[in-house]
Amino acid sequence: MSTTQDTVAKLWNLCNVLKDDGVTYHQYVIELTYLLFLKMAKETQTESQLPVGYRWDDLEKHAVLDRLNSYKSLLSYLGSHGSTLVKEIFADAVSLIKKPSTLSVLVTEIDKLDWYNARKEGLGDVYEGLLEKNANEKKAGAGQYFTPRSLIDSMVHVMHPTLDDIIQDPAAGTGGFLVSANRYIREHSAPESWTEKQKRKYCGNTFYGMEHVQDTHRLALMNLMLHGLEFDPQGAGIFYGDTLSPDGEALPKATLILTNPPFGSKKGGGLPSRSDFKFPTSNKQFCFLQHIYLGLEVGGRAAAVFPDNVLFESNVGRQIRVDLMDKCNLHTILRLPTGIFYAQGVKTNVLFFARGKRDKDNTKEVWIYDLRANTPQFGKRTSLMRDHFAEFEAAFGDDPLGGSAGLAQRTDTGEEGRFRRFSRKWIAERGDNLDIAWLKDERKDGNGDLPEPAILAQEAMSELEAALAELRGILQELGEEISL
């Protein structure tokens, strides 16, 4: 086991210390973020961004019985003191730890870890490992959907981000797309040879994101920081706000958007408060789809995850699809396997498109790659790996814009293959319905359209666990206790 894996395993196991305090896995990762920020600031010699007296060693020197009160005071103080990053990560921070002994165990165990070797392997990988553990824990999701690293990396790979791009994720989550895009840029260029102008562009006008859940926003800031993404305070960054409000309109136009927006409807069924949406709807995914294609520069490209209903829903759904295919070249749809997100039954796709120079007739044909039919049941037993996307990436080709030259290099594999081409005229004749499947699913494992009862029962239990976890969190916020 590598130092990174060992460190992740030990940090994750510390969650057991907090179980008696009724802390969920997701809440534990947030709590751990506060402590790790202090510890890693010391390890990376960046404590100057923290006020004197409010650092790791200051926390450690307190007696066990006094440490918890001092820690809670520290959290409150850092919400309004220190660097911009510190104030954002600790904004409205509240500890759910109830026992002084619990905090002392966490501090002691964190201090004992092999941070020297973890730092050599990459502190960002340690934190990303914790986020992945949290995403894989059924009780942690509370209805949220997390994007597998392998899918993120595949989407980034075919989009070819460069230092010239302005990259945006309007539903940033914990920052996975921006971290992967940054990694790709640095691996496919020579950062040590960047000019001062390029360095300023990289720090101040390359990566933008928005996240409307404050706890998730802090996780994203921490994740990006540990992966070496430091921003000009006046420029780029992941902002705390609602993309479907005027906050989203304030994001700069992008040349590349990579995202996995939330699914479902706005709370209370209300409409987004955006003045630029031509098709108002309470459906979040259709709102985000509008934001994406309206937020692209001419020639800009996007890769975004959406559920099946975006492909076939009528009325306003059809109007938005038509508008998308008019304004953009919707050149590729990747039908994803089921079971890779929080709820087993969710069926999703990646839409790849590029903004045209004009607002009409940009989509001439749509290529669809079916990675759903006759694929394994992904989950805890079978992990989705990058290798599962290898054939798709080869079929997609090297043109992230889906231009005529790139499309000409593709091969329509026919009714027996996974990659097929459909004309815009043919799509219009079927009511602009893009939910197109041709392969017969031969599986008998419950991963097709008719899941076995055991799979349905498992999904129901997962949803119940998520609801209970969310209820616990609400009651804890109200200062009450519950036994479920």
N, C-alpha and C positions, 0 to 999 in steps of 0.2 A: 504494500500500500504506500502511495506517495505521501509526502509530508502534507500536501494540500488535502488529500482524501482523509488522512488521519486527523488533521485539524478540524475539518468539517464534521467528521463523525463525533469527535469529542465535544465540539460546541453544540451539536444537535442533541447529544445525549444529556446535556445539561438542562434541557427542557424538563426532564423528569424532576428536577429540583423545584420547579415552579408549579408542578401539577397540584400540590396541596393548596396553592393560592388560586386555583381555578383558572389559570392562564391558558389560553388556546395556543396552538403552534404559531399561528399568524401573529398573535400578540407577543409571543416570545421572541420572534425574529425582530419585531419592532423594539422591544426592550433591549435585546442584544445589540441592536444597532447603536443605541445610545452609549452602551459600555464599550463596544468595539471602536466607536469613533474616538473616544478618549484614549483607549489603548493604542490604536493604530496611529494616532497623531504623535504619540510618544515614539513608537517604533520607526516612523518615517521622518522624525525630526521636523514635524510641521506644527508643533504646539504653539507657535507664535500666533496662530489664528484663534487660540483660546485665551480668555483673560487669565492673568496670573491669579493663582489660588483656586482655579476651577479646572484642574487637569488630573490625569490619572494618578500621579503620585499623591496629590492632595486628597483624593478620594481614599487611597489606600492607607494613608497615615491615621485616619480616624479610627477610634476604637470601634469594636464590632457593634456595640449597642448604640453608638452615635452615628454610625455610618449611613443608615437608611435615611434618617432625617436630613443629613448633610447632602446625600445624593438627590433627594427630592428638591432641596433648595437649589442645588447645582442645575438641575433640569430647568427649573423655573428661570433662573438667572441667565442661562445660555440662550433662552428663547429671545432675549433682547440685547445680548452683549456678545462681542466677538466678531468674527468675520461674517460676511453676508451668507456664506455657506453654513456656518455654525448656526446662525439665527434661523435659517430655513429648516435645517435638520431638527433643531430643538424647538421649533415653533409649537406652542401649546402642548409641549411634551408632558406626559403624566406617567408615573410609574405605577404598575399594578402589583408590585411586590409589597407584601404585607408584613413579612417577618425580617428583622435585622439579620438573622442567621442565614436566611435565603440569599440575600444580597452578598453577604460575606463569602459564601460558598462560590457564587458566580465570580466574584472578583478574584478570589484565590485560584480557582481553576483556570480562568482566562490567563492569569499571570503565569501559570505553570507551562502553558503551551509553548511549542518550539517556534517562536515567531521569527527567529533568524532564518531558518530554512523555509518557512512559509513565505517570508518576504522575498526570498530568492526565486521561489516558484511562481509567486504572484499573489498579492493579497486580494486582488480583484477576483481571482479564481476561487479563493476561499469563500468570499462573500457570495459569489454566484452559485457556489455549491449549496450554501444555506438557502438561497432563494429557490433553487431547484428542489431541495428537500421539502420546503414549505409547499411548493406547487404540487408535489406528488402526494402530499398528505391530504386525504379526502376531507378531513375535518377542517382543513385550513381555508378552503376555497371560499366558503360563505357566498357562493353564487358567482364568483369571479372566474374568468377563463384565463389561463396562462398559456403562453405560446412556447412550445418545445424549442430548445436551443437548436436542434437539428433543422427544424423548419425555418427558423429565423436565418440561420447561416445559409441555407439553400436559396432563400429569397434574396438575400444580400448578394450572394455569389452571381446570380443571373442578372442582377441590376447593376453590377459593376460601379459602385460608388467611387468618386474621386475627390481630391482636394478642392476641385473647382465647384463641387456641388454645394447647394444649400439643402440640407437633409432635415426632414421633419417627421416626427411621429406624434400625431394629434391625440393619441390615446396611449401615452408613453408607458403606463404601468411601472414596472421596475427598471425600465430603460434598456431592455434586451436588444432591441433593434439598433439603437444608437451605439451601444457598446460593440455590437457585431460589425456595424458599418465602419466604426472607428478602427477596429482591428483589421478589417479588409483594406482600408486606405493605407494604414501604416505598413502592412505586409506587402502591398503592391506599389509602394513608392519608397523613397529614401528620405525619411524625416531629417536625418542629419544634414542633408544638402538643401533643405528648404530655405528660401530667402526670408528675410525679415517680413516682407509683405505677405508671403505665404503663411508664415507663423501667425501673423496677426489675423489673417483670414480664418485659419484653423481654429483659433481660440475664440474669435469674436463673431464669426458669421458662417459657421458650418453646421452645427448641430442644434436643432430646436425640438422641444417636446412640450406637451401639456398633459397634466394629470390632475383630476378633480377630487381624488381621495387623498386627504392630507397624509395619512400614515403611509400609503403607497408612494406618495411623492417623496417622503424622506428616504424610503428604501431606494428609490431611483437615484436621488442625489448621492447617497452613499455608494451605490454601485458604480456610478460614473466616476466619482472621485477616486475610488480604489483601482479603477482601470485607467487612471492617468488623464481623464478628461476634466480639465480645469478651464473654466470659462471666464471671459471678460465680464465683470458684473453688469456692464452696460450693454452687453450684446446677447450672445446666444445662451442657451441653457434649457433646462426643463422647468417650466413654470407651473405654479399651482393655480389652476383655474379650470373653467368649464369651456371646452372647445365649442359646445353648442350654444354658447352665449356670445356676446360681443368680445369676450376674451379671445375666442378663436379667430375672429375677424382680424384681430391685431397681430396674429402670427404673420411673419413675412412670407411672401410667395416662395415656393420651394421648387427646386429642380428635381428632387427625389423625395417621395413620401413612402415610408415603410411603416405598416401599422397592422394591428389586430384590434379593431374597435370593439367596445362592449356590445353585447346582444340584448335584445329586449326593447321595452318601451320606457319612455321617461316616466318618473314617478308621478302618479296622479293623472297620467295620460296627457300632460301638458305639451304644448308645442315649444320648440326651441326659440330662444329670443334672438335669432339672427335675422338681420335685415336683408341679407344677400341670398337666402334660400328661396328659389323660385317655387319649390314644391314643399310647403310646410307639412310636417307629419310628426307624430309622437314616436314613430319607430326609429330607434337610435341608429341602427345600421344604415338606414336610408339617409338619415341626416349626416352621418359621417361620410357616406359615399359622396354626397353633394359637397361637403367641405373639402374632400380630397381633390375632386376634379376641378373645383373652383379655385383651389389653393395652389394649383400647379402653374408654373411659368409656361409659356409657349415652348413646346419641345421637352417639357418636364415629364418625368415618368413616375409610375407608382406601382407598388405591389402591396395588396391589402387583403386580409382574410375576412370573408363574409360567410354567413350561413346560407343554406340553400334557398331560403325564401326570397332573398335578394334577387335570385335568378328567375323566379317565376311569379311572384306576387303581382296581382293585377292592379288596376286603377292607378293610384299615385306611384306604386312600385314600377309599373310599366312606363309611366311618364318619365321617371328618373332614369330608367335603363335607356330609353330612347335618347334622352338628353345626354347621357354619358357617351353613347355610341356616336352621337352627332359631334360633340365637342372633343372627343378623344378617339384614338385608335385603340379599341379594346381588342388587343391582338391575341391574348392567351388567357385561358381559364384552366386552373389545375384543380381537379376534383380530389379532395383530400380523403384519406381513410377516416373511418369513424373510430372513436375511442381514444383520440389523442388529446382531447380537452377534458375539462373537469367533469362534464356529464357525458356518459358513454354514448348516448343516442344523438348527440349533436353532429350534424353533417355540415361540413364547411368546404370552402373553396378559396383559392387565391386568385384574385383578379389582377391581371397585368395590363396596364394601359398607359398611353402617352398623350399629352395634350397637343391638339393640332393648332395650326396657324389660324384657322378659321373655326367657326362654331357650327359647321354643318358637314355631314357626310364624311366624317373622318374614318369610321369603321367600314371597311370593305369586306372583311372576312374575320371570323373568330376561330382560333385553333383551341381545341379542348383536349387536355391530357387526363385520362381517367386513371388515377392512382387509388381509386376506392374499390372497384370490383376485384374480387379474388385476391385481396391482400390480407395479411394476418390481422388478428384481433389485437390491437395495441392496448397496452395498459401496464400494470406492474409486472406481469409475466413476460411480456414482449415489449421491449422499448423501441420507440421510433428512433432510428439512427440516420445519420447523414447518408449512409450508403443506400438507403431506401429511395433517395431522390436522384441517384446517379444517372439512371436512364432518362428521367425527366430533364435533368440539366443538359444532357447531351442532345436530346431532341429539341430543347428550347433554342439552343444555338447561342451565338455571341453578340446578338444585337438586342440590347435592353429596351430599345424603342419600338421593336417590332416593325421596322421599316421593310420596304418591299424587297430589298436585297437579302435581308435576314430571313424573311418569310419564304423566299424562293429556295433557300437551302434546306427547308424542312421537308419531311416526308410524311404524307398522309398514309397511315398504316392500314386503312380500311376497317371494315366491320370486325375483323378479328384482332386488330391491334388496339393500342392504348391512345394513339395520337391521331386526331382527325380534324379536318378543315370544314367549316360551314360558312356559306356565303351570307352576307348581310340580307340579301333578298330572301333567302330561304328562312332565315330567322324571323324576318318581318311577317312572312306568310303564316308562321305558327304563333302569331300574337306577341312577338318580341320576347318569347319565353326562351331563356338560356339554360334551363335545367335539362340538359341533353345527355342521355346515356344510351349506350348501344351494346355494351358487353353484358352477357348474362352472368349473374353472380352465382357461382357453383358451390359456394361455401355452405356448410351446415353447422357453423359454429356460433350462429346468432349475431354475426357481424353484418348481415345483409339488411334488407328492408323489413324482414319479419324476425325480430330477435326472439330467442328462446325465452320461456318464462323465467329461467334462472337469471338471465341477463336483465330482464325487466325488473325482477325483484331487487337485483343488485343496484340498478339505477335508482329505484325508489328509495332504498336505504341510504344511498349516497346523498340524495336530495334531502332526506329527513335529517341526516347528520349535519348537513350544511345549514339547514334551517335552525336546528338546535344550537349550533355554534354561533350563529348570528344572534339568536335570542340571548344566549349567555353574555355576549359582548354588550348588547343593549342594556341588559339588567345590571351588568358591572358598571357601565357608565352612570347608571342611576344610583349606584352605591348600594345595590341590593345583592343578595345571594340567592342562588337557586340550585337545586339538586335535580339533575335530569339523567 
